[in-house]
Amino acid sequence: MTPPLSVSGDGGSDARPLRLNLAQAIGVEPAAAPAKATAGDARPLRLNLAQAIGVEPAAAPAEATAEPVAKRSFPLQLAPIEFEVGGSIGYDMQRQVIGTSKYMTQSLNTNVNAIANTFIWQPWFARVSGGLGLGFNTSSTMTGESSGNIVTGNAIFSLLPSSRFPFEARFSRSDSRQNSELGAASPAYQTTRYGLTQRYRPLSGSAQYMVGYDHDLWESVNLDKSKQDTFRAETTQQFTDQTLRISGDSTRTEQPRTNQSTLVNNLVSQHSYRPDPAFSVESLASLVKVNYRLTQSENGLGYMQLSSSAYWRSTEKPLNVNGGVRLFGLSSDSSTATTSTASRMRSVNANLGANYELSKHTRLNGSGNINVTDGNGAQTVATNQTVGVAYQPDAIELGAFNYTRFVSSNVSNNTDSFGSAQHLSLSPGHGLNRRIGLGGGTLGMNLNQTVSFDVDTRNPSSSILTHMGSLSWSIAQDRKTTMVHLSANDSRAMSGTPYFFQLINLQVSLNESLGRNATWGGNLTMQATRQETAASPASTTTTSSADLSYRHQRAFNVPRLRFTSELRIFGDALAPVLATPDQQETRSWENRFDYSIGRLQLRLSARVAEVNKIKQSLYWFSANRQF
């Protein structure tokens, strides 16, 4: 009979037992012992290997003798526990007026959290941590008072956390209760969660594995309860030029009181192949299955996808090619006591595209796409082929201006269940731009004109003329920065369906530092649009917004006292400051003081506003102390 495994110290036999360091035996380097730990706490575990494998050791030579040594016990004990306690206490007071309604709210919140950390024997062997949280809150309004509390606790146990196969077990629970004004307690709510996770990494380091389980339970004394169980697994494999990741999980949610449940199964696989920077292939496969069991029916939903995309760039020519394939499937089933329905849909899509720089100024592109869809027995096939060219030569100096021109064109062919159609588009354009110094700043001017022609065998031909222009001026002097930007756009149809669109936009911003601690800034935006289509007559819309802010980091020369004032206006008038009440949508002005003394934070805020012709005001004071 094989004797039991011995964990005692050296005996008196001449055949001394083999001493093994458990940390080395399991492939983990033990962490350094804490400064407060004694020498005995860091002794390696001694195993009698001969007894462990059931082999009698050979007799020692006659001349070998052994001194009797006192036996030592395995010091399996907890290290000193480290405690950390923190929390906060805070008070809030708010007074709010909305139209003719008034509200007053006061609340007191207290939170205390205690965290404990320790380890068993050595930090590399096992670690234990836990926490306890207590929260209390009371609030009062004009209609009544309420109070509540919440208690939370959690614990985590980690075995061999620094090894290639760490294990973790966790547990948490929370309990909350809310009391009404009359003192009647509402049902308590409890949430419980526990889980296990095991990971493994082989010596080669080219792979990782993980399995886990989580259980969640939510319950109330008088109401329904629900529980959820989740199983998950994951693996990642690293190869020379490839990476493969497979993950899956299964989650079941149940509500016993209503006899309802949901089961969700997921399986995802990702593969990446990159033999060199010029070529890569990314693939994804996913499968999802969902089953719903309701009170009077059962429903199922299935989702399947398989996609792969590739990219290649030539190292000898200015050519790059990309393509992809995607398979998609969707199925649904529903059944009741008297009826049942089912539907299926499948689709396949493949695409290929290429770009080639014919010269410094000319670029060619081409693409093809095919899509096949089969839904409940009806199949459709659609294809598209497109070839395009773009040409843009270097800019030409015309006096003080730079003159640019460009042209692009695309030809495409489309086929579907209605037949085939061809489309031709041509877009030439040119522009002028210039940058000069003005008033100590920089003035930029841009003007562009573009014409687009579209010819289609299914739809009437059309052409659109577009003009765009902009002026921008900016200056940065000392502590002040100013920017003004004006842009305009005019697009109108020259043939085909009647259409025009016009826009003008003005933006002005200013930011200035008033010293070491104070800054102020403002922004103004005004915009007007006018458009007409075949379905609607011409209409004009104007909008504008403005904001002004002032900040001081040392208000009244008091350290850590910050003051902020912000004024915002938004409306449908062209100039927000000139808008009448009927044209104004939102106006607000907020002034706020923030003051911190150590861990004590104070805030005092006052805000007045008008939203959709309804006046509002909010006064807020809060004090919060961290510890």
Number of C-alpha atoms within 10 A of each C-alpha: 4 11 11 11 14 14 17 16 19 21 15 14 13 18 18 15 19 11 15 14 13 16 18 11 9 12 14 17 14 19 13 10 15 13 6 8 12 10 8 10 17 16 13 16 17 20 20 19 17 18 16 14 12 13 11 10 13 8 10 12 9 7 6 9 12 12 10 11 10 11 12 12 11 16 14 11 11 15 18 13 12 11 13 11 13 12 15 16 18 18 18 16 17 17 16 18 15 15 12 8 8 12 13 15 17 18 18 18 18 17 19 17 18 15 17 15 17 18 21 17 19 24 21 21 21 20 21 20 18 18 18 18 18 18 18 18 18 17 18 16 14 10 9 11 17 17 19 17 18 18 18 18 18 18 18 18 17 20 20 21 18 18 19 17 19 18 20 19 18 18 17 18 18 18 17 19 16 19 17 13 13 9 11 9 14 15 15 17 18 19 18 18 18 17 18 17 17 16 19 17 17 11 9 6 11 13 17 17 18 18 17 18 18 18 17 17 17 17 17 16 11 10 10 12 18 18 18 18 17 18 17 18 18 18 18 18 15 14 10 9 11 15 17 16 18 18 18 18 18 18 18 17 18 18 15 12 10 12 11 17 19 18 18 18 18 16 18 17 18 17 17 18 17 16 12 9 10 12 16 18 18 17 18 17 17 18 16 18 17 18 19 17 17 14 11 10 15 18 18 18 17 17 16 16 18 17 18 18 18 17 18 17 17 11 10 6 10 13 16 18 18 18 18 18 18 18 17 16 18 16 17 17 15 17 15 13 8 6 8 12 10 13 13 14 17 18 18 18 18 18 18 17 18 18 18 16 16 14 10 10 12 15 17 19 18 18 18 18 18 18 18 16 18 15 15 12 10 8 13 12 15 17 17 18 18 18 17 18 19 17 17 16 12 12 13 12 11 9 7 10 16 16 18 17 18 16 18 18 18 18 16 18 16 17 15 15 9 7 8 14 15 16 17 18 18 17 18 16 18 15 19 19 17 14 16 11 12 12 9 10 14 15 18 16 17 17 17 18 17 18 19 19 17 18 16 15 11 10 11 11 16 17 18 20 18 18 17 18 18 18 18 18 20 20 17 15 10 7 11 15 15 17 17 16 17 17 18 18 16 18 19 18 18 16 14 13 14 14 19 19 17 18 18 18 17 18 18 18 18 18 19 18 16 14 9 9 13 17 18 18 18 18 16 18 19 20 21 18 17 15 18 16 14 10 8 9 9 13 11 11 13 16 19 23 22 21 18 18 18 19 20 20 18 16 18 10 11 10 12 14 18 21 20 19 18 18 18 18 21 22 23 21 22 18 18 22 14 10 17 12 12 11 17 22 18 19 22 18 18 18 18 18 17 17 19 16 11 9 11 15 15 18 17 16 18 18 18 17 20 19 14 14 15 12 16 19 18 17 18 17 17 18 17 18 17 14 12
